[in-house]
Amino acid sequence: MPATLHGGDINARTRRFLTLEESCESIGISRVMGWRLQKEHAWPTPDVHIAPNSDGWDAKRILQYARDTGRMNARGEHTRAAEGSMAFAAAIVDRSYHARPRILLGSTVCSAAWGMNPLGVYHLRRRSNFIPAAVRVGEGFGWEEWDVIEYGLQTGRLDPDRIQTWLERRTADYPSLGEPTWLDKIKAAA
């Protein structure tokens, strides 16, 4: 059943990415083959990662990958020429297919940042003044971390004194987030 979209979920800038299953389907391979290619490093890295555990791929990039590996011809028709050829795919998949994904926060991580129950974020999303998601992958939504911090500060869901606590927790609980890029914005606002 598709997720019900509420006022704060998406807007015109929300970008849609494919799940692994959708990516595989779009180029005519099984999900198992997609997982196998991923395990062999013969599949593109995700374009976005919604913490804690959702990945998304850009449809155009997946189609280009299919053409580069011979799984699809220039007219967009599926071919069987490279079927099962992981070595061929691994040889084609170079640095352009292995970049670090853009990291975004899912509802669970938003709730952790604000120190609230994850169900509370679901209820907040129903309000039209909630921050629109930056991306959508399958049924999941992802928000830029700074937008989550800023919304929390503006609405009182994130006390400025809790920012240090969040920095410690995000490093321990969500290492995939990497280094925060918004610390300078907090210092400038103070």
N, C-alpha and C positions, 0 to 999 in steps of 0.2 A: 504494500500500500504506500503510495507516495506521501512524503511529508507535507503537512499543511504549511503553506507559506504565510507568515504573519507580517505585520507592518515593518518590523525591524530586521527581518531576515535578509532580504535582498533589495537592491535598487538597480538602476541602469548600469552602475559600475561593477556590480558583482560579477565575477568571471567564473564560468563553469569549466571544470576539469573532469576528465574521465577517470573512473575507477580502473583497477587492473582488469577486472572482468569486462568492462565496457571497451577498454583499449584492445583487448584480445579479440573480442567480437568484431570490432571495427576493421580488423585486418585479417579476419578469417582463420584465427587459430584458437585452440582450446585454452581454457584458463590454466589447465595443468601445464600445457606447453609454455604459457606465459610465465608461470612460477619457475619452471625448469630453466628457461632462458634467463630469468632474473638471478637464479642461484648460480648460473654459470657466468654471470656478468656480461651476458649477451643481450640484455634488454636495457633500454634507457632508464636512467635514474628518474624518480618522480620530479615533476616540476614544482609541486607544492607538497608540503607535509603539514597536516593539521595535527598538532600535538593533542593527545598523546599517541595516536596510532592510525592515522588515515592518510593515504597517499593519493595524489592525483596527477594525471598526465595531460598535457596539451594535445588536443586532437590533431592539429596540424603536424606537430612533431612526431606523433605516432605514425601518421600516414607517410611522412618523409622517411622514417625508419623502415617502414614496410617496403617502400620503393628502393631504398639503399640496400636492403638485404635480399631483394628479389622476391619478396612475398607478395608484392603488388606491382603491377606495371604502371606506366605513366598515365594510362587512362583510368586508373583506379580499380582495375580488375584484379581479383585474387589470382595468384599463380601457385603452382605446386613445385616450382623449380627448386626452392630452398627449403621445402618442407622437411622438418627434422634435422636441419643442418645447423647445429649450434656452433660448430667451429667456424662456419662461414659467417654467421651472425656476429660471433665474438670478434672476428677479424675486421668486420665493418664498423662495429660499435667502437667509436673512438672517444676522444675527450669531449666532442660536441654533444655526445649522448650521456656523458657522466659528469654533470655539474651538480653542485650542492643545491638541494631544493630550497625554495623559499619557505620559511617556517612561519606558521600561523597558529593561533590558539583556537582550540575547539571549546565547546561549552563547558566541559569538565575542567579545563585549565582556567577558563574565565572565572568559574566559581571558586577555584582554589585561590586565584589572585584576589578576589573580593572577600574571601573568607565566608562563603555562604554555601548552602546546599545546592548541588547541581540542578535540582528541580526548580530552584529559584531563578536560575538563568533561563530555563524554558519559559517560565511565566513572564520574565522581563522581556523576552523576545516577542511576546504578543503585543507589546506596546509599540505604538508608532514612533516614539522618540528613542527607541533603542538603536544602537549603532548598526548600520547595515553591514552585512558580511562582505568581506573582501573577495572570498571565493566560496564556491560550492563544489563538493566532490560527492557524488552519489547523493545520499540523504544528509550528509554532514555539511556544516558551515565552518568557515575559518575567519578569524578576525586578526588584524594586525595588532601586535602587542601594545604599541603605543596608543592605539585607539581604545583598547580595553583599559589601560591605565588612566588615560585622560577621562574616559566616561566614568570610571570609578571615582576619580577625584571630583569631577563636576557634580556627581549625584550623591556624594557622601558614602558610596559603597566601599571606597578604598580610602581609609584615613591616611593622610600623609605620613603619619608615624609608622604605618604598616609597610611602607615601601621597602625598608631594609629587611623586614621579615619575608616579604615576597621575593626579594632578590636571593635570600638564602634558600628559600623553599624551591624556587624555580631551578636553581643550580643542582640541588640534591634530588628533587623528584622528577624533573624534566630536563635531563642533560641535552636532549636533542635541540633545545631552544638556543644553545650557544650563548655567546656574550650579549647582554642587553645593548641595544643601539639607542635607547631613549634616555639614558642617564643625563646627557647634556641638556635635554629639553626640560627635565625636572629641575636641574640646577639653574637654568635660565629663568624658569617660572618663579623660583624662590626669591 
